[in-house]
Amino acid sequence: MGRRIIAAASITASLLLAASAAPSLAQGQSPRPNPPAGGAGAPQKPPQAAQQQQGQQQPAPPKPYKVVAITPPQPMNDPSFEAFRKQVGAAADKKDKKALGDLVSKSFFWMGEKGDKADKKKAGLDNLAKAINLDAKDGSGWDTLAGFAAEATAAPFPEKKDTICAPADPQFDPQALEALAKATGTDEGEWGFPTQPNLEMRAAAQPNSPVVEKLGMHFIRVMDEGGDQQGDNPMIKVVAPSGKVGYVPADAISPLGNDVVCYAKEGGAWKIAGFIGGEQ
C-alpha cells in the first residue's frame, strides 16, 4: 500500500505519494485512516519499520531525539456529513451493496501512484469495491468501509473542487520532521504519531508489562513490528525522545500517510466521491 510523504505545511497544498507525485490533501498533512485507540475505525497500519524502509540494511541505533509536536485534527462541524457517515456505516454493517451504491458518486475517482485508476466505464460502486477490496471473502473490505465511515475528521482535497478526504491528519512542521529524520539517521517513513495523549510505553510486548515512559502528542520513531503480533493487542517497538526503547499497541501509533476516502456534495447530498491509495 502506497504511503505518502509530507512535503510542506499548509492545508491548501498537495500531498505526495511516496513513490510518485500524486496529488495530496494538504501541506504538513497526510491521510490517516486510523481511529483513536479503542475506537471504531479502519484497520490500523503501523509506520514502516526501519528494516522495511532500508531494505536489508541495519536500522540506525536508538538515540535521544528532539520532540516534534503534532496538533491533532478536529472533527468536522457539519451535521449533514455526520448523518451521511451514519448511512455509510449502516450499509457497511449490513453489507448492503444496493444501499451503498446510492451513496457513491457516478464520477468516482481512485488516485494511485500513476494517477486516476478508476474505470470510468464502470459504476462508482464497482470502482470503490475494487479500491477497498469490498468483495473479500473474510469481510475485511466492509470492515474497512465501516472504519472510514466512523472517522469524523476530514480535510479539503485541493485537486478536486469542493471535495474533502477523511481522515484528516494533524498539523506539524514538515521541516522539523525532515531535520528529525536526518539527525537520527532515519527515514521519515519510520516515524508515526500517537492517536491518544499520554501513551504508555511498556518494557515488553505485553499489555501488562511495566510502563517505562509516557509519550506525548509528538512524532515517535518505530523501530520494528516485533513482539506479539498474533493476539488481539499487537505491540510494536518504538523509541521515546529519551532514547529509551519500549512497546506500544500497534493501533495507538498512526503512520505519516495512508489511504483516505473522499466526499463531495452532488445535488445537495453527500456522496463518496473518491479514494486515494490502495494496492499500487
C-alpha positions in Angstrom: 0.0 0.0 0.0 1.4 3.3 -1.1 2.4 5.7 1.6 2.6 9.5 1.2 5.5 11.6 2.4 4.9 15.1 3.7 6.1 17.9 1.5 5.0 21.2 3.2 3.0 22.9 5.9 -0.5 24.3 5.0 -3.9 22.9 4.5 -4.0 24.1 0.9 -1.1 22.2 -0.7 -0.6 18.8 -2.2 0.2 15.5 -0.6 2.7 13.3 -2.3 2.5 9.5 -2.7 5.9 8.2 -1.5 6.9 6.8 -4.9 5.4 9.5 -7.1 4.0 13.0 -7.4 0.3 12.1 -7.0 -1.9 15.0 -5.7 -2.3 15.4 -2.0 -4.6 16.7 0.7 -2.5 19.3 2.5 0.9 20.6 3.2 2.1 19.3 6.5 -0.6 16.6 6.4 -1.1 13.1 5.0 -4.1 10.9 5.0 -4.8 8.9 8.1 -7.5 6.2 8.3 -6.6 5.2 11.8 -9.0 5.7 14.6 -8.2 6.6 18.2 -7.1 3.6 20.1 -10.0 1.6 21.4 -12.4 3.3 19.0 -14.1 2.2 15.7 -12.2 2.8 12.5 -10.3 1.4 9.6 -7.7 -1.2 10.3 -4.5 0.3 11.8 -1.3 0.0 9.8 1.8 1.0 11.8 4.5 3.2 10.3 7.0 1.4 8.1 9.7 -0.3 10.2 13.3 0.6 9.7 14.1 -2.7 8.0 11.3 -2.2 5.6 12.4 1.3 4.7 16.0 0.5 4.3 15.8 -3.0 2.8 18.2 -5.3 4.5 20.4 -2.5 6.0 20.7 -2.4 9.7 18.4 0.3 11.2 20.0 3.3 12.9 20.6 2.6 16.6 18.1 4.2 19.0 19.1 7.5 20.4 17.5 10.5 22.1 15.8 12.9 19.8 14.1 16.3 19.7 10.4 16.4 20.2 8.4 17.5 17.1 4.9 18.2 18.2 1.7 17.5 16.4 -1.7 19.2 16.7 -4.5 16.6 16.4 -7.1 17.1 13.7 -10.6 18.2 14.8 -13.9 16.7 13.8 -15.9 18.4 11.0 -18.7 20.5 12.4 -21.3 19.5 9.8 -24.5 17.6 10.9 -25.2 16.6 7.3 -21.8 15.0 6.9 -22.3 13.2 10.2 -25.7 11.9 9.1 -24.2 10.7 5.8 -21.4 8.8 7.5 -24.1 7.1 9.6 -25.7 6.0 6.3 -22.4 4.6 5.0 -21.8 2.9 8.3 -25.2 1.3 8.3 -24.7 0.0 4.7 -21.3 -1.4 5.8 -22.8 -3.1 8.8 -25.4 -4.8 6.7 -23.0 -5.4 3.8 -25.7 -3.8 1.6 -24.3 -3.1 -1.8 -27.5 -1.7 -3.1 -27.7 0.9 -0.3 -24.0 1.7 -0.7 -24.3 2.2 -4.4 -26.8 5.0 -3.9 -24.2 6.8 -1.8 -21.3 6.6 -4.3 -20.7 9.3 -6.9 -21.0 8.3 -10.6 -17.8 10.2 -11.2 -15.9 8.3 -8.5 -12.1 8.7 -8.8 -9.3 6.5 -7.5 -5.9 8.2 -7.2 -2.9 5.9 -7.2 0.8 6.4 -7.9 0.1 6.8 -11.6 -3.0 8.9 -11.4 -6.7 8.1 -11.6 -7.1 4.3 -11.7 -10.9 4.3 -11.7 -12.5 2.6 -14.7 -14.9 5.3 -16.0 -16.9 2.8 -17.9 -18.0 1.2 -14.6 -20.2 2.4 -11.9 -18.7 4.3 -9.0 -19.6 1.4 -6.6 -17.6 -1.0 -8.7 -14.5 1.1 -8.5 -14.9 1.7 -4.8 -15.4 -2.1 -4.3 -12.1 -2.8 -6.1 -10.3 0.0 -4.3 -11.1 -1.3 -0.8 -11.5 -5.0 -1.7 -15.1 -4.9 -0.7 -15.7 -8.4 -2.1 -13.0 -10.0 0.2 -14.4 -13.3 1.5 -13.4 -12.5 5.1 -15.5 -9.3 5.1 -12.4 -7.1 5.6 -13.4 -4.7 2.9 -16.7 -3.9 4.7 -14.8 -3.5 7.9 -12.5 -1.0 6.2 -15.5 0.9 4.9 -17.1 0.9 8.4 -13.8 2.3 9.7 -13.7 5.2 7.3 -17.4 5.9 8.0 -16.6 6.2 11.7 -14.0 8.8 11.1 -15.3 12.3 11.9 -12.2 14.4 10.7 -11.7 15.4 7.1 -9.5 17.9 5.2 -10.0 19.7 1.8 -8.6 18.0 -1.2 -7.3 20.9 -3.4 -7.0 18.8 -6.6 -10.8 18.4 -6.6 -13.1 21.4 -6.1 -15.4 21.2 -3.0 -14.0 17.8 -2.1 -12.9 16.6 1.3 -11.0 13.5 2.3 -11.0 11.6 5.5 -9.5 11.0 7.9 -7.6 14.3 8.3 -4.1 14.3 9.8 -2.6 16.5 12.4 -0.8 19.7 11.7 3.0 19.8 12.2 6.2 21.4 10.9 7.5 19.3 8.0 10.9 20.9 8.1 11.2 19.9 11.7 10.3 16.3 10.8 12.8 16.3 8.0 15.5 17.6 10.4 14.5 15.0 12.9 14.9 12.1 10.5 18.3 13.5 9.4 19.5 13.9 12.9 18.6 10.3 13.8 19.8 8.7 10.6 16.3 7.5 9.8 13.7 7.8 7.1 10.5 9.9 7.6 8.5 6.7 7.0 9.9 5.3 10.3 8.0 8.0 12.2 4.4 7.9 13.4 2.3 9.9 15.8 0.1 8.7 18.7 -3.7 8.6 18.4 -4.1 9.5 22.1 -2.2 11.6 24.7 -0.1 10.1 27.5 0.5 6.9 25.6 2.1 4.3 27.8 5.3 2.7 26.5 5.9 -0.7 28.1 9.1 -2.6 28.8 8.0 -5.7 26.8 5.5 -6.6 24.1 2.7 -7.5 26.5 0.0 -5.1 27.5 0.5 -5.9 31.2 4.3 -5.2 31.1 5.6 -2.4 33.3 5.3 1.2 31.9 8.7 2.7 31.3 7.7 6.0 29.9 4.6 8.1 28.8 4.6 9.6 25.3 3.0 12.9 24.4 1.5 14.2 21.2 4.6 14.2 19.1 6.3 12.1 16.4 7.6 8.7 17.7 10.2 6.5 16.0 9.0 3.0 15.2 11.9 0.5 15.3 10.1 -2.5 14.1 6.9 -4.5 14.4 8.5 -7.0 16.8 6.6 -8.5 19.7 3.3 -10.3 19.9 1.6 -9.7 16.5 -0.8 -12.6 16.8 -3.1 -11.6 19.6 -5.9 -9.1 19.8 -3.5 -6.4 21.0 -0.3 -6.5 18.8 2.6 -4.4 20.0 5.3 -2.5 18.1 8.7 -1.5 19.2 9.3 2.3 19.4 11.9 4.7 20.6 10.9 7.5 23.0 12.5 11.0 22.8 14.6 10.0 25.8 16.2 7.3 23.7 14.6 4.5 25.7 13.1 1.6 23.7 9.8 0.0 24.5 6.5 -1.2 23.1 3.1 0.3 22.5 -0.1 -1.0 20.9 0.0 -1.0 17.2 -3.3 0.8 16.9 -2.0 3.6 19.1 0.5 4.8 16.5 -0.6 6.2 13.2 1.7 6.4 10.1 2.5 9.5 8.3 0.4 8.6 5.3 -2.2 6.1 4.4 -5.4 5.7 2.4 -8.3 8.1 2.5 -11.9 8.2 1.3 -13.1 11.4 -0.3 -16.5 13.0 -0.2 -18.3 15.7 -2.1 -21.9 17.0 -2.4 -23.9 16.3 -5.6 -27.3 18.0 -5.8 -27.0 19.0 -2.2 -26.4 15.4 -1.0 -23.1 13.9 0.2 -21.6 11.2 -1.9 -18.5 9.1 -1.7 -16.5 10.8 -4.4 -13.2 9.0 -4.5 -10.4 7.1 -2.8 -6.7 7.8 -2.6 -4.4 4.9 -2.1 -4.9 1.1 -2.4 -2.6 -1.5 -3.8 -0.3 0.0 -6.4 
